[in-house]
């Protein structure tokens, strides 16, 4: 008996999945230590560009950056994270969005 090829039907997509949230991908802004800014400069930049940042929390983050080499300064919507990172980088900080 000769082999017959059996055509396979393309399955219908019944559910779409993704890794996004309702407002965009979640992202984190990380600031790395570069030993080229004073605490006051880092505090000023964090308070200027990170929404809701207080000077006392900015000091804690600056301390962590100085002593641990890095700190997460924002977590949230990817578009907002990119804006914050751009502002901080414009002030000379070494930042990354993850």
C-alpha positions in Angstrom: 0.0 0.0 0.0 1.5 3.4 -1.0 2.0 5.9 1.8 -0.4 8.8 1.7 0.4 12.1 3.1 -2.1 13.2 5.7 -2.7 16.9 5.6 -2.6 18.6 9.0 -5.0 21.3 9.8 -3.7 24.5 11.2 -5.0 25.0 14.7 -7.2 28.0 15.4 -5.8 30.4 18.0 -8.3 30.6 20.8 -6.3 32.4 23.4 -3.5 35.0 23.1 -0.9 35.1 25.8 1.9 37.5 26.6 4.2 38.8 29.3 2.9 42.3 29.5 0.7 44.0 32.0 -2.1 46.4 31.3 0.0 49.5 31.0 3.2 48.1 29.4 6.1 45.9 30.3 7.4 46.1 33.8 11.0 47.4 34.1 13.5 48.4 36.7 15.9 51.3 36.7 19.3 50.4 38.2 21.9 53.1 39.1 25.5 51.9 39.3 28.3 53.4 41.4 30.8 55.5 39.3 32.7 57.4 42.1 32.2 60.6 40.1 29.2 62.2 41.9 28.7 63.4 45.4 25.9 62.1 47.5 24.1 65.5 47.1 24.3 65.3 43.3 22.8 61.7 43.3 20.1 62.8 45.8 19.2 65.8 43.7 19.0 63.8 40.5 16.9 61.0 42.1 14.5 63.6 43.6 14.2 65.4 40.2 13.5 62.3 38.0 12.0 59.5 40.1 8.4 60.2 40.9 7.5 60.3 44.6 11.2 60.2 45.7 11.9 61.8 49.0 15.3 63.2 50.0 15.6 60.7 52.8 14.9 57.7 50.5 17.2 59.2 47.9 20.0 59.3 50.6 19.4 55.7 51.4 19.7 54.8 47.7 22.8 56.9 47.3 24.3 55.1 50.3 23.4 51.7 48.8 24.9 52.7 45.4 28.1 53.8 47.1 28.5 50.8 49.3 26.9 48.0 47.3 27.8 49.2 43.8 24.2 49.6 42.6 20.6 50.1 43.6 17.2 49.8 42.0 15.7 53.3 42.1 12.4 52.6 40.1 10.2 49.7 39.2 7.2 50.0 37.0 6.0 50.8 33.5 8.8 50.3 30.9 8.1 53.7 29.1 8.3 55.5 32.5 11.5 53.6 33.4 13.1 54.7 30.1 12.1 58.3 30.8 13.6 58.2 34.3 16.8 56.5 33.1 17.2 59.1 30.4 16.9 61.9 32.9 19.4 60.3 35.3 21.8 59.5 32.5 21.5 63.1 31.3 22.7 64.1 34.8 25.8 61.8 34.4 24.7 58.8 36.4 25.5 55.3 35.1 22.1 53.7 34.7 20.4 50.7 33.0 16.8 49.6 32.4 16.2 45.9 33.0 
